[in-house]
């Protein structure tokens, strides 16, 4: 994206097929609202010829199959979302510049969601555009899918280390499934039945149920690998485990002096952070609640976040 000269940068995975109106629709969507950092289409498995791919499409198009993410779920209407995967997204180049683009410490996994979180800290939003889904050539077997889920679980732990607000009991569940199997198996079978019934695919129930179990168990295995310190090359563990510090400020004080002081502090800290090897967060609290912002690497990003944290409009719920 740094070599590109256009004001918009599109990403599509090499194993995806996009509809003819992909670029035009996403471009017009971004041009409608400057608060949008990116826009993307729905996604679905390519062709769905193999029975397991049909089941995968049904499973991913459910909350427990994709956590409500548009990476797998397909919604009928346009909506604002907190993340768009880079297998299918058009970004505003100026927004990428404000956060200095992707963090290359995330080598193979999580780099797109990390980017979305840092853009959300600056008040940017993302638009999901309904339409013809982008067809994604997914892994050719359930076992390849299982390997991917282990990698996703591994990456999730490091994303939560970088962005503590991503932590949730729902995402911790897969790591403890072996302790809860007597409760989990009947519950996920009932959920699989409901998902298949709602999507009009009752004949896929056994495969959807098996895929839920395969996905959640392998996701949990990946989490345990990360917690135990295993290095699978997906992230730069040494750099991501840097100590953290917090700069506390009053949220939406409306005080220009506070904003100027915070901006000065952030710039001064940025000039020495490479030597200190510390990752800085802004902890803003007030009547509007408690918010944790990751400090941007660029001067423009630090100016925007100082304004948002002390005197400007808070980020939307999708970007928090």
C-alpha positions in Angstrom: 0.0 0.0 0.0 2.9 2.4 0.6 3.9 2.1 -3.1 0.4 2.9 -4.3 -0.4 6.4 -5.4 -4.2 6.3 -5.4 -6.3 7.7 -2.5 -7.9 4.3 -2.0 -6.2 0.8 -1.6 -8.0 -2.4 -2.2 -7.2 -5.9 -0.8 -8.4 -9.2 -2.1 -6.9 -12.6 -1.3 -5.4 -14.5 -4.2 -8.0 -17.3 -3.7 -11.1 -15.0 -4.0 -13.4 -14.1 -6.9 -15.1 -10.7 -6.6 -18.3 -9.6 -8.3 -18.1 -7.0 -11.1 -19.4 -4.2 -9.0 -17.0 -4.7 -6.1 -14.7 -1.8 -6.7 -17.3 0.7 -7.8 -19.7 0.0 -4.9 -17.0 0.2 -2.2 -15.5 3.3 -3.7 -18.8 5.1 -3.8 -19.5 4.0 -0.2 -16.2 5.5 1.1 -16.8 8.7 -0.8 -20.1 9.2 0.9 -18.6 9.5 4.4 -15.1 10.6 5.5 -15.5 8.8 8.8 -15.2 5.5 7.0 -11.8 4.0 6.9 -12.8 0.9 4.8 -15.7 -0.9 3.2 -16.2 -4.5 2.2 -18.6 -7.1 0.7 -19.9 -10.3 2.3 -17.9 -13.5 1.9 -18.9 -17.1 1.2 -17.1 -20.4 0.3 -16.5 -20.8 -3.4 -19.1 -23.0 -5.2 -20.0 -24.9 -2.1 -19.8 -28.2 -4.1 -18.2 -30.4 -1.5 -20.7 -31.3 1.3 -18.3 -30.1 4.0 -18.0 -26.7 2.2 -21.8 -26.4 2.2 -21.8 -27.1 5.9 -19.0 -24.6 6.4 -21.0 -21.9 4.7 -23.9 -22.6 7.0 -21.8 -22.7 10.2 -19.9 -19.5 9.4 -23.1 -17.7 8.7 -24.0 -17.9 12.4 -22.9 -16.0 15.6 -21.0 -19.0 17.1 -19.4 -19.8 13.8 -17.8 -16.4 13.2 -18.5 -14.3 16.4 -20.8 -12.2 14.3 -17.9 -11.1 12.0 -18.6 -10.3 8.4 -15.7 -12.6 7.5 -18.3 -15.4 7.7 -21.7 -13.9 8.3 -23.9 -12.4 5.5 -26.3 -9.6 6.5 -29.1 -8.3 4.2 -28.6 -4.6 4.9 -25.7 -2.2 5.0 -24.2 -1.7 8.5 -21.3 -0.3 10.4 -18.9 -3.0 11.7 -15.7 -2.9 13.9 -13.6 -5.0 11.5 -13.3 -6.0 7.9 -10.9 -8.8 6.9 -8.3 -8.0 4.2 -9.5 -10.9 2.0 -12.1 -8.3 0.8 -11.8 -4.6 1.7 -11.2 -1.2 0.2 -9.3 1.2 2.5 -9.0 5.0 2.5 -5.2 5.6 2.1 -5.2 8.6 4.4 -6.5 6.5 7.2 -3.8 3.9 6.7 -1.2 6.7 6.8 -2.5 8.0 10.1 -1.8 4.7 11.9 1.3 3.9 9.8 -0.4 0.9 8.2 -0.1 -2.7 9.3 1.9 -3.7 12.3 4.4 -6.2 10.9 4.9 -7.9 14.3 1.7 -9.8 13.3 3.5 -11.8 10.6 0.9 -14.3 9.5 -2.3 -13.8 11.5 -4.3 -11.0 13.0 -2.7 -8.1 11.2 -6.0 -6.9 9.7 -7.9 -7.0 12.9 -5.1 -5.2 14.7 -5.3 -2.5 12.0 -9.1 -2.2 12.4 -8.7 -1.8 16.2 -6.1 1.0 15.8 -8.2 2.8 13.2 -11.3 2.4 15.5 -9.3 4.1 18.3 -9.1 7.2 16.0 -12.8 7.3 15.5 -12.9 5.6 12.1 -15.7 3.2 11.1 -16.1 0.4 8.6 -19.0 -0.2 6.3 -20.4 -3.7 5.4 -22.1 -3.4 1.9 -24.6 -6.1 1.1 -24.6 -7.6 -2.4 -23.1 -10.5 -4.3 -20.7 -12.2 -1.9 -17.0 -12.5 -2.7 -16.4 -16.2 -3.3 -13.5 -17.6 -1.2 -11.6 -20.8 -2.2 -11.3 -22.2 1.3 -9.0 -25.0 2.4 -9.8 -28.2 0.6 -10.4 -30.4 3.6 -11.7 -30.2 7.2 -8.2 -31.0 8.5 -6.8 -28.0 6.7 -9.6 -26.0 8.2 -8.6 -27.3 11.7 -5.0 -26.2 11.2 -6.3 -22.7 10.3 -8.5 -22.6 13.4 -5.5 -23.4 15.6 -3.6 -20.5 14.0 -6.6 -18.2 14.5 -6.8 -19.2 18.2 -3.1 -18.5 18.5 -3.4 -15.1 16.9 -6.4 -14.2 19.1 -4.3 -14.4 22.2 -1.7 -12.0 20.9 -4.5 -9.6 19.6 -5.9 -9.5 23.1 -2.4 -8.8 24.5 -2.1 -5.9 22.1 -5.7 -4.7 22.6 -7.0 -5.7 26.1 -10.5 -4.6 25.2 -10.9 -7.5 22.9 -10.8 -10.0 25.8 -14.2 -11.6 26.5 -15.5 -14.7 28.2 -16.9 -15.9 24.8 -13.5 -16.0 23.3 -12.0 -17.8 26.3 -14.6 -20.6 26.0 -12.9 -22.8 23.4 -9.8 -23.1 25.5 -11.8 -24.9 28.3 -14.1 -27.1 26.2 -12.6 -30.3 27.4 -13.7 -29.4 30.9 -17.2 -28.6 29.7 -17.9 -31.3 27.1 -20.9 -32.8 28.9 -22.6 -29.4 28.6 -21.0 -28.2 25.4 -21.9 -31.1 23.1 -25.7 -31.2 23.6 -25.8 -27.4 23.6 -23.9 -27.0 20.3 -26.0 -29.8 18.8 -29.2 -27.9 19.6 -27.6 -24.7 18.3 -26.5 -26.5 15.1 -30.1 -27.7 14.6 -31.4 -24.2 15.0 -28.8 -22.8 12.5 -29.6 -25.4 9.9 -33.3 -25.0 10.3 -33.1 -21.2 10.0 -31.0 -21.4 6.8 -33.2 -24.1 5.3 -30.4 -26.8 5.3 -31.6 -29.4 7.8 -29.9 -32.2 5.9 -26.5 -30.7 6.8 -27.1 -31.0 10.6 -24.5 -33.8 11.2 -21.8 -32.0 9.3 -22.5 -28.6 10.7 -22.4 -30.1 14.3 -19.1 -31.8 13.6 -17.7 -28.6 12.1 -18.7 -26.6 15.2 -16.8 -29.0 17.4 -13.8 -29.2 15.1 -13.6 -25.4 14.9 -14.0 -24.6 18.6 -11.7 -27.4 19.8 -8.9 -26.4 17.5 -9.3 -22.7 18.2 -8.9 -23.6 21.9 -5.7 -25.6 21.2 -4.3 -22.6 19.4 -5.0 -20.4 22.4 -3.2 -22.8 24.7 -0.2 -22.9 22.4 0.0 -19.1 22.6 -0.4 -19.1 26.4 2.3 -21.7 26.8 4.7 -19.5 24.8 5.0 -21.7 21.7 6.4 -19.8 18.7 4.8 -20.9 15.5 6.2 -17.9 13.5 2.8 -16.2 13.2 3.7 -13.2 15.4 6.9 -11.6 16.7 6.4 -12.7 20.3 9.4 -10.8 21.7 8.2 -7.5 20.3 4.5 -8.0 21.2 5.3 -8.8 24.8 6.9 -5.4 25.4 5.9 -3.7 28.7 2.8 -1.5 28.7 2.3 2.0 30.2 -0.8 4.2 30.5 -1.2 7.9 30.3 -4.4 8.8 32.2 -6.6 11.7 31.1 -10.1 13.1 31.6 -12.4 11.9 28.8 -14.1 14.7 26.9 -13.0 17.4 29.3 -13.4 20.0 26.5 -10.2 21.6 27.8 -7.8 22.7 25.0 -5.0 22.9 27.6 -5.5 19.3 28.4 -5.4 18.4 24.8 -2.2 20.4 24.2 -0.5 18.8 27.2 -1.5 15.3 26.1 -0.4 15.9 22.6 3.0 17.2 23.8 3.4 14.2 26.1 2.6 11.7 23.3 5.0 13.3 20.9 7.8 13.4 23.5 7.1 9.8 24.5 7.1 8.7 20.8 10.6 10.2 20.4 12.0 7.9 23.1 9.7 4.8 22.9 12.1 2.9 20.6 14.8 3.1 23.3 12.4 2.4 26.2 10.7 -0.5 24.4 7.4 0.3 26.1 4.0 0.4 24.5 1.9 3.4 25.5 -1.9 3.5 25.9 -4.2 6.4 26.7 -6.5 5.6 29.6 -9.4 8.1 29.3 -12.2 8.1 31.9 -15.1 10.4 32.7 -18.9 10.5 32.6 -18.8 8.7 29.2 -17.1 5.7 30.7 -13.6 4.2 30.5 -11.8 4.0 27.2 -8.4 2.6 26.3 -6.7 4.0 23.2 -3.5 2.6 21.6 -1.1 5.5 20.9 -0.6 5.9 17.1 2.9 5.8 15.6 2.4 9.0 13.5 2.2 12.6 14.4 -1.2 13.0 12.6 -2.6 10.0 14.5 -1.4 11.3 17.9 -3.0 14.7 17.2 -6.3 13.1 16.3 -6.4 10.8 19.4 -5.4 13.6 21.8 -8.4 15.6 20.4 -10.7 12.6 20.7 -9.6 11.6 24.2 -9.9 15.1 25.7 -11.9 17.5 23.7 -13.5 15.8 20.7 -16.3 13.4 19.9 -15.7 10.0 21.3 -15.3 7.1 18.9 -18.5 5.2 18.1 -19.4 1.9 19.9 -18.2 0.0 16.8 -14.7 1.5 17.2 -14.2 1.3 20.9 
